Amino acid sequence: MYKIKKMPRILIIAGSDSGGGAGIQADVKTITCLGGYAMTAITALTAQNTCGVFGIHEVPIDFLRLQIEKVLEDIGADYFKTGMLHSAEIINLVAEILANNPHPLVLDPVMQAKGGSALLNPSALGALTKNLLPHASLLTPNLPEAALLTGMEVTNLEEQIKAGKILRNMGAQAVLVKGGHGEGKIIYDVLVDAKGEEIYESTRIHTQHTHGTGCTLASAISCFAAKGEPMREAVRLARDYLRKAIISAPRFGKGHGPLNHFCV
């Protein structure tokens, strides 16, 4: 009889991407392919494809709460991973649930789609930093997100380190400031944690097929961490997985195409 190893249970609280490249869809594919059990609480529906976001329909807050509570009371969770939260009301709900049900959290502060559409209301930024960020085991901002969260310019390695330290002081246990939005042949990602800084580097892959990279990386980290990997190793493994997914992308669509989450 085939014995199944205990799967880490990861509750994803995020928006749905009708194009399948980012959001809940990317999260579920990533966690499933890496051997985890993905559960979902959908915050919003989006009408989008590789060319952009054409509409957002927010899920009623009471129904979002019901999704989360019913999953937790029956199946439980080993880790939380959040993506598009969209509004202060949603952010405050997630913070309330985490306060009453402490779980490790990978917080991906999704603020803007690849095509430029806003995925977080500007009025929700304060709720994110004050109420949810302190619950984060890991915060994963890209350069523009780190700049918005800290109020400083974040364009190079030195500024990434500084921003990571500021965000840790704001309450996150660890911060991964991602450098993919920067320039140059080398991409630097900086993990700032209680031990100091860990710098990861990789050569830039020149491709437009990068839709869902942030969602994919954060979900991969949550899965590896939930399996028991130390955070620094979870980040390394997740970055390796992401790189393979980008290199082998199926090249769908006319815009920013999805990744190959089945590259394992």
C-alpha positions, 0 to 999 in steps of 0.5 A, spaced: 500 500 500 502 506 498 503 511 504 502 518 503 507 523 507 504 528 511 502 534 507 503 541 510 496 544 510 497 551 507 491 556 507 491 561 501 488 568 502 488 571 496 484 573 489 483 569 483 486 570 476 481 568 471 487 567 466 490 562 471 497 565 471 497 569 478 493 569 484 490 563 487 491 559 481 498 560 481 498 559 489 494 552 488 499 549 482 505 551 486 503 548 493 500 542 489 506 541 485 511 542 491 507 536 495 503 541 499 495 541 500 493 548 498 486 551 501 483 557 499 479 563 501 478 568 495 478 575 497 476 577 490 475 575 483 478 578 477 477 578 470 484 578 467 489 575 462 496 576 460 494 583 457 491 586 464 486 586 469 479 588 466 475 588 472 475 586 480 469 584 484 470 583 491 468 577 495 463 580 501 467 580 507 462 575 511 463 570 506 470 571 506 470 570 514 466 564 513 471 561 508 477 561 513 473 559 519 470 553 516 477 551 513 480 552 520 475 548 524 475 542 520 482 541 516 486 546 520 492 549 517 500 549 518 501 556 514 498 562 512 500 565 505 496 571 503 496 575 496 491 580 494 487 583 500 485 589 496 481 593 502 483 595 509 476 591 511 479 585 508 486 586 511 483 587 518 479 581 518 485 577 516 489 580 522 483 579 527 483 571 525 491 571 525 491 574 532 486 569 535 489 563 531 496 564 531 499 561 524 506 562 521 504 567 515 508 569 508 505 575 507 506 577 499 504 585 499 500 584 492 499 592 490 499 592 483 498 587 477 504 586 472 500 590 467 500 596 472 493 595 475 492 597 482 490 591 486 490 594 493 486 600 495 491 606 497 487 607 503 489 600 505 496 601 506 496 603 513 492 597 515 497 593 512 503 596 515 500 597 522 495 591 523 497 585 518 505 586 517 506 584 525 503 577 524 508 576 518 513 570 519 516 573 512 514 579 508 516 579 500 515 585 497 518 587 490 522 594 489 516 598 488 512 595 494 518 596 499 518 603 497 511 604 498 511 600 505 517 604 507 517 611 504 524 611 501 527 609 494 529 602 493 533 601 487 539 598 489 542 592 493 544 597 499 537 600 499 534 593 499 538 592 505 536 598 509 528 597 507 529 590 509 531 592 516 526 598 516 520 593 515 523 588 520 523 594 525 515 595 523 514 588 526 515 582 520 520 577 523 523 576 516 523 580 510 525 578 503 526 584 498 526 582 491 530 585 486 527 583 479 524 590 478 531 593 478 536 593 472 542 590 470 544 583 468 544 580 476 538 580 480 539 581 488 534 578 493 535 580 500 533 576 506 533 580 512 532 576 519 534 576 526 541 573 524 542 579 519 542 579 511 542 573 506 543 575 499 541 571 493 543 573 486 541 570 479 542 572 472 536 575 469 532 571 464 530 576 459 523 574 457 516 577 458 513 571 461 513 572 468 506 573 470 505 570 477 512 570 479 511 574 486 505 569 488 509 563 485 515 565 490 511 566 496 507 560 495 513 556 494 517 559 500 510 557 504 510 550 502 518 549 503 517 552 510 511 548 512 515 542 511 520 544 516 526 547 512 529 553 515 527 560 512 533 561 509 533 554 505 526 555 504 527 561 500 533 558 496 529 552 494 523 557 492 528 561 488 530 555 484 523 552 483 521 559 480 527 560 476 525 553 472 518 555 472 520 561 468 525 558 463 520 553 461 514 557 461 509 555 456 509 562 452 501 563 452 498 569 451 500 576 448 502 579 454 506 577 460 505 570 460 504 565 465 510 560 468 510 553 468 508 551 475 509 543 473 517 544 472 518 539 478 
